[in-house]
């Protein structure tokens, strides 16, 4: 699928919120280069080490925002519009099947975070991304 077709506009519970997201199959690992983030968004670098595709939703207090799907054994970067420092956690769902939640992490605009999905989903977590 061409990169331009993978960008989606998604509605949110609070109205129409723009989330740009794109897949980067075979892209460098976090230690191989920076991920640029604008001051009004959060970048989520997802590493799915499970063979199953996983649907990812962002949850903040009072809202849930669908981000997209990370393919099995793949890497994908999501960009989430973010206006103020707030707790964030991600809900992961195997397509179709069970679900798992990550830890909460307080995230400020302009930060990059990393989502690590182990095989079987159990133990998935998010952390601040360490740039080289």
VEXDREN-900591 format. One record per residue (C-alpha): residue in one letter; x, y, z. Coordinates in nm, 3 decimals, padded with zeros to 5 digits. Example, Ala and Ser with C-alpha at 12.3 -4.5 7.8 and 13.67 -1.06 7.14 Angstrom:
BEGIN
<node r="A" x="01.230" y="-00.450" z="00.780"/>
<node r="S" x="01.367" y="-00.106" z="00.714"/>
***
This chain:
BEGIN
<node r="X" x="00.000" y="00.000" z="00.000"/>
<node r="X" x="00.149" y="00.341" z="-00.093"/>
<node r="X" x="00.254" y="00.565" z="00.195"/>
<node r="X" x="00.009" y="00.838" z="00.091"/>
<node r="X" x="-00.288" y="00.597" z="00.119"/>
<node r="X" x="-00.192" y="00.494" z="00.473"/>
<node r="X" x="-00.262" y="00.842" z="00.617"/>
<node r="X" x="-00.607" y="00.857" z="00.778"/>
<node r="X" x="-00.834" y="01.124" z="00.930"/>
<node r="X" x="-01.016" y="00.984" z="01.230"/>
<node r="X" x="-01.303" y="01.129" z="01.437"/>
<node r="X" x="-01.272" y="01.148" z="01.814"/>
<node r="X" x="-01.532" y="01.155" z="02.090"/>
<node r="X" x="-01.465" y="01.525" z="02.146"/>
<node r="X" x="-01.510" y="01.615" z="01.779"/>
<node r="X" x="-01.294" y="01.585" z="01.475"/>
<node r="X" x="-00.933" y="01.547" z="01.583"/>
<node r="X" x="-00.665" y="01.512" z="01.321"/>
<node r="X" x="-00.422" y="01.227" z="01.367"/>
<node r="X" x="-00.163" y="01.167" z="01.102"/>
<node r="X" x="-00.020" y="00.823" z="01.107"/>
<node r="X" x="00.200" y="00.630" z="00.874"/>
<node r="X" x="00.356" y="00.290" z="00.860"/>
<node r="X" x="00.727" y="00.246" z="00.818"/>
<node r="X" x="00.787" y="-00.119" z="00.732"/>
<node r="X" x="01.150" y="-00.216" z="00.773"/>
<node r="X" x="01.243" y="00.125" z="00.915"/>
<node r="X" x="01.542" y="00.171" z="01.146"/>
<node r="X" x="01.522" y="00.068" z="01.511"/>
<node r="X" x="01.507" y="00.345" z="01.775"/>
<node r="X" x="01.883" y="00.338" z="01.828"/>
<node r="X" x="01.945" y="00.399" z="01.455"/>
<node r="X" x="01.798" y="00.747" z="01.425"/>
<node r="X" x="01.566" y="01.019" z="01.554"/>
<node r="X" x="01.191" y="01.046" z="01.502"/>
<node r="X" x="01.085" y="01.405" z="01.447"/>
<node r="X" x="00.794" y="01.534" z="01.653"/>
<node r="X" x="00.626" y="01.872" z="01.622"/>
<node r="X" x="00.555" y="02.069" z="01.941"/>
<node r="X" x="00.181" y="01.993" z="01.912"/>
<node r="X" x="00.199" y="01.614" z="01.884"/>
<node r="X" x="00.334" y="01.298" z="02.040"/>
<node r="X" x="00.512" y="01.035" z="01.831"/>
<node r="X" x="00.448" y="00.672" z="01.922"/>
<node r="X" x="00.708" y="00.431" z="01.780"/>
<node r="X" x="00.551" y="00.084" z="01.793"/>
<node r="X" x="00.750" y="-00.239" z="01.781"/>
<node r="X" x="00.523" y="-00.542" z="01.744"/>
<node r="X" x="00.727" y="-00.852" z="01.827"/>
<node r="X" x="00.414" y="-01.066" z="01.808"/>
<node r="X" x="00.330" y="-01.254" z="01.487"/>
<node r="X" x="-00.029" y="-01.120" z="01.507"/>
<node r="X" x="-00.148" y="-00.778" z="01.388"/>
<node r="X" x="-00.239" y="-00.554" z="01.682"/>
<node r="X" x="-00.494" y="-00.267" z="01.684"/>
<node r="X" x="-00.377" y="00.030" z="01.895"/>
<node r="X" x="-00.601" y="00.288" z="02.068"/>
<node r="X" x="-00.474" y="00.587" z="02.271"/>
<node r="X" x="-00.654" y="00.647" z="02.602"/>
<node r="X" x="-00.643" y="00.959" z="02.813"/>
<node r="X" x="-00.873" y="01.037" z="03.105"/>
<node r="X" x="-01.219" y="01.053" z="02.947"/>
<node r="X" x="-01.128" y="00.984" z="02.581"/>
<node r="X" x="-01.029" y="00.697" z="02.356"/>
<node r="X" x="-00.871" y="00.763" z="02.015"/>
<node r="X" x="-00.811" y="00.486" z="01.758"/>
<node r="X" x="-00.459" y="00.502" z="01.610"/>
<node r="X" x="-00.443" y="00.207" z="01.371"/>
<node r="X" x="-00.295" y="-00.140" z="01.327"/>
<node r="X" x="00.066" y="-00.254" z="01.368"/>
<node r="X" x="00.130" y="-00.560" z="01.153"/>
<node r="X" x="00.279" y="-00.879" z="01.295"/>
<node r="X" x="00.656" y="-00.852" z="01.357"/>
<node r="X" x="00.650" y="-00.493" z="01.227"/>
<node r="X" x="00.734" y="-00.136" z="01.323"/>
<node r="X" x="00.500" y="00.160" z="01.280"/>
<node r="X" x="00.504" y="00.524" z="01.384"/>
<node r="X" x="00.183" y="00.699" z="01.491"/>
<node r="X" x="00.154" y="01.075" z="01.539"/>
<node r="X" x="-00.106" y="01.191" z="01.789"/>
<node r="X" x="-00.220" y="01.555" z="01.824"/>
<node r="X" x="-00.132" y="01.659" z="02.181"/>
<node r="X" x="-00.195" y="02.001" z="02.335"/>
<node r="X" x="-00.097" y="01.969" z="02.705"/>
<node r="X" x="00.079" y="01.739" z="02.949"/>
<node r="X" x="-00.156" y="01.453" z="03.031"/>
<node r="X" x="-00.152" y="01.082" z="03.122"/>
<node r="X" x="-00.159" y="00.844" z="02.825"/>
<node r="X" x="-00.194" y="00.468" z="02.801"/>
<node r="X" x="-00.248" y="00.246" z="02.499"/>
<node r="X" x="-00.503" y="-00.031" z="02.455"/>
<node r="X" x="-00.383" y="-00.319" z="02.239"/>
<node r="X" x="-00.618" y="-00.566" z="02.074"/>
<node r="X" x="-00.520" y="-00.867" z="01.870"/>
<node r="X" x="-00.718" y="-00.856" z="01.547"/>
<node r="X" x="-00.957" y="-01.029" z="01.633"/>
<node r="X" x="-00.928" y="-01.142" z="01.994"/>
<node r="X" x="-00.803" y="-01.045" z="02.336"/>
<node r="X" x="-00.688" y="-00.706" z="02.459"/>
<node r="X" x="-00.414" y="-00.573" z="02.686"/>
<node r="X" x="-00.344" y="-00.229" z="02.836"/>
<node r="X" x="-00.004" y="-00.066" z="02.875"/>
<node r="X" x="00.113" y="00.132" z="03.175"/>
<node r="X" x="00.014" y="00.499" z="03.208"/>
<node r="X" x="00.280" y="00.754" z="03.119"/>
<node r="X" x="00.243" y="01.131" z="03.159"/>
<node r="X" x="00.333" y="01.276" z="02.820"/>
<node r="X" x="00.393" y="01.638" z="02.717"/>
<node r="X" x="00.356" y="01.787" z="02.367"/>
<node r="X" x="00.663" y="01.728" z="02.152"/>
<node r="X" x="00.769" y="01.404" z="02.325"/>
<node r="X" x="00.837" y="01.076" z="02.150"/>
<node r="X" x="00.737" y="00.755" z="02.324"/>
<node r="X" x="00.803" y="00.392" z="02.241"/>
<node r="X" x="00.550" y="00.106" z="02.252"/>
<node r="X" x="00.696" y="-00.245" z="02.285"/>
<node r="X" x="00.458" y="-00.536" z="02.214"/>
<node r="X" x="00.599" y="-00.877" z="02.313"/>
<node r="X" x="00.462" y="-01.203" z="02.169"/>
<node r="X" x="00.126" y="-01.277" z="02.333"/>
<node r="X" x="00.072" y="-00.906" z="02.428"/>
<node r="X" x="00.125" y="-00.969" z="02.802"/>
<node r="X" x="00.385" y="-00.730" z="02.937"/>
<node r="X" x="00.343" y="-00.464" z="02.663"/>
<node r="X" x="00.466" y="-00.124" z="02.783"/>
<node r="X" x="00.531" y="00.234" z="02.683"/>
<node r="X" x="00.833" y="00.448" z="02.777"/>
<node r="X" x="00.997" y="00.771" z="02.673"/>
<node r="X" x="01.203" y="00.720" z="02.359"/>
<node r="X" x="01.575" y="00.765" z="02.411"/>
<node r="X" x="01.735" y="00.942" z="02.114"/>
<node r="X" x="02.095" y="00.844" z="02.029"/>
***
